[in-house]
Amino acid sequence: GNATVGGPQYTVAAEASSKLAVSFSIDPASSSVCTISGATVSFVGSGTCTIDANQAGNGEYEAAPQVQQSFQVVPAAPPPTVTKLKPATGPVGGGTTVTISGTNFAGVTSVKFGATNATSFTLQTIKGVTSISAVAPAEPAGKVDVTVTTPGGTSAISTKDRFSFLPTVTGLSPTSGTSAGGTAVTVTGAGFALGKVATVLKFGTKKGTAVNCTSSTKIG
């Protein structure tokens, strides 16, 4: 198969019938395509890489005819880019299906939300446009970068790949109070920040007072 510029190195080996040592070099015509150190070949440009194998002979054996091995070196695939997320928010419990738009998604091997793998992902092409449909994992509240990895590398982070995990409210007790305020309310849910100041609780547009998160799932 073809080698790739900047891809895995290749180790050459050969044995002469005389058992004398075989030396390797890069054919001069391939000097801009590949290099060799000992028996390890590196690929630095696209084109044809030709490796020369020589056995110089000695007082007992004549030099062997030169043997060549050639193969093609192709450009490395460009890294993917992420240009848009839809939606760009979801609950801390995960499960949000996110459409990831961008370029160079062929051969995608992983999708991450921050440092956490997507629960699942699929490559899809609709009307000639390729995107990724990924299911967000569970994560603490906050913003993370969504990155895509392919054989060409991992997408660079940017403001366009930010996904926000939002806290969720699942219950209130009690569920009513006086218009004058002052009712102590216990709020249950997920993704709350511990303490008295890290989480802001609002009733409509008004901030709650004396907020105290005793756990990530309970206020009050």
N, C-alpha and C positions, 0 to 999 in steps of 0.2 A: 504493500500500500504506500500511499504518499506520506512524506514527513511534513511537518508544519513549522514555519518560521517561529523560533522561540519555543518550540514544543519539546517533548521528551528527547533526551539525547539517545544516541545509537551506539552500541558497542560492536566493533568488528572483530572477527576472529578468522584465522586460516591456519592450515597446517600443511607443510611441504612433505612430500614423500621421503625426502632426505632427512627429515626431522630438524633441519636447520631453521633458525628464526626467520619469521616473515615480518617485514616492516611495512607500515602503512603511511600513505600520504594523500593529500588532496590533490587531484589533478589541477594543474594551473588554470585551466579554463573554468574551474568551479570555485575559485578562491573567494568570490563574492557571495557564494551560496552557502558554503559550509566550511568548518574548520575542524581540525583534529588535534587531540592531545593524547599521546599514547595510542590507545585503541578506542578512544571515546570521541564520537563525532557530534558536533553542535551545528545547529542550523540557523544561519544569520540572514539569509535572503532567499527569495523565491527563484526557482529555475531548476537546472539539473545538477545534482551533486554526484560527482564521479570520484570514487576512491581507488587509488592505485595500490596494489599489493606486490611487493618485490621480495625476492629471496636471492641474495647476492652470491651465493655459492662459496666454496672454499677450495683448499688444495685437492680435495677429494671429489667434490661435486661442482658441476658448472652452475652458473646462475640460471635460475628458472625464468621462463618467459613471464613478462609482466601480466598480471590479471587485474581486470577492472570490474567494479560494481557500480552501477548508476541507478539513481531513482529520482523522482520528482519531489521538489520541496514547494509546497503551496503556501500562500499568505495565511496568516492566522486569522481566524474569524474575529470580526470586531466585537467588542463587549456590548452587552445589552444596555439600553437606557430606559428609564421609567419617566414618563412624561405626564401621567395623570392617574389618579385613583378615583373610582366611583363605586360606592360612597367613600368618603375619606374619614368617616367616624363610625364607631361601633361600640357595643357594650364590652365591659371588661371580661365578661364571661366567654367571649369569643363567639364564633358561629356566623359572623357576618360574611356574606359572599361579596367579594370585592373584584371588580373588573380593573385589571392593570393594563394601561395603554403604554406603548413605547415602541422600541425598535430592536431588531436583532434577537428575537426570542427563540429562534430555532434551536432545538436541542436542550431546552431549559432543564436543568437538573435540580434546582431548588429555588424556593421562594421563602424569604424570611421577613417576619415582622419584628424589627429590632434584632435580637439574637435568637428568636424563637421561630422554628419552622412553621410554615402554614400548615393547618390541619390537613389540607389537601389542595391540589391545584391541577388545572387542565389547560392545555393550549387550545385556543379556538380561533378559527378564521371565519369572519362574517363579511360577505361582500368584498373579499380580497384584503380585508384588514385583520391582521393577527393581534390577538390580545391574550391575556392570561386571566382565567377565572380562579381566584384563590379564596379559601375559607380561612378567616382570621382565627388564630388560636386565642386562648385565654391569656390575658396580660394585665399587669397593674395599670391603674389609671395614668394617663399621660400620652405624650406623642412619641412615636417611633418612626424610623425610616424603613420603608419596604424595599428590599433589594432582591434582584433576580440574578441567578448564576447560570451561565451556559458554558460550553467549552471555550468560548471567547473571553471569559472572565466574569466579574461581578459588576453590576451597575453601580456607578458613582452616586453617592447620596446628594440630594438636592431638596429644595423646598417643595418640589412637585411630588415627592414620594412620601410625604408625611401622612401618617395615619394616627388618629386620636382615639385612644381607648377611654370611654366615658363611664363614670360610676352610674349605677342603676339603683332606683328605688323600687322596692317590691312591697313595702307595707308601711302603714302609719298607725300608731295607737296613742291616743284616740284619733278619730278621723274628723273631729269637730271641736270648736272652741268658741269663746266669746269674741266679739268684734274688737274688744278692748285689748286683746292679746294676753300674753302671760301664761297660756296653756303649755304645760310641759308635754312634749311630743317625743315618742320613741320612733325612730326611723330605722327600718331594716332594708338591706339591699346588698350591694357589693361595690368594691372599689373605693371605699372611704379611706381618707388619710387620718391616721391616729392623732389625737390631741384636740386642743381647743381652738386652734387658729388655721390649721392646714386645710380644712374643708369648710367651704362656704355653703350654708343652707338657706334657701330662699322660699318664702311663701308668696307665690306670685312674684312681684318685683321687690318685695321687702325682705331684707336679711333677717334671719332668725337670730335671736340673742342667746347667750349662754350655751353655745354649741359645744358639745364634747363627744368626740368619737372614741368610744371605748374599744372598738375593734374595727377591722376593715368592713364589717358587715352590719354595724350597729352604731347609731347616733342616739345619745341619751341614756 
